[in-house]
């Protein structure tokens, strides 16, 4: 579900798990800029519809930046924009897990 986070600079993010008992959950940052292409997953968008893609509500090409994760509070969220299809969500979570494994392997060396 793409969402925007409040705080110093609101930014589009996507929840990757459910809130815990304290209301905290993990998000992956999303961007319209393409960098580190191996770590990006494109989210469905539709520039031809006034309200964007039917599920995500995105109109511009937008990417989950899978090496950009954070822990946020439910209180930090000020709007929910839409939802990603389950298959896209699973690809994002798999990529995040792959990156985290690479980072663990590098820190072990």
C-alpha positions, 0 to 999 in steps of 0.5 A: 500500500503506497503511503506518505509519511509525515515528519521532516519531509513527507515521502511516498513509501509502501508498508511491508509488514503490519504494525506491531503492538506499539504501532510501528511497522516497516516501510520501503521508500518509493521514488520516481527517480531511477537509480540502483536499478537492480534494487528497484521494483516498478509499481503499477501506474497509469498516466492516462487515467485521471485518478491513476492506476486502479489499485495503486492510484499512481499516475507516474512511473514509481519504483520501490527502492528496496535498499531504502527501508525504515521503521515508522509509526502509524502516527507518522502516516497521514494518508493511504494512497492505494494498494499494490498487487500481491505479486508485486508486494512479494517481489519487493519483499523478496528483493529486500530480503536478498539485499539484507542477506547481501549486507549481512554477508558483507558485514561478516567478511 
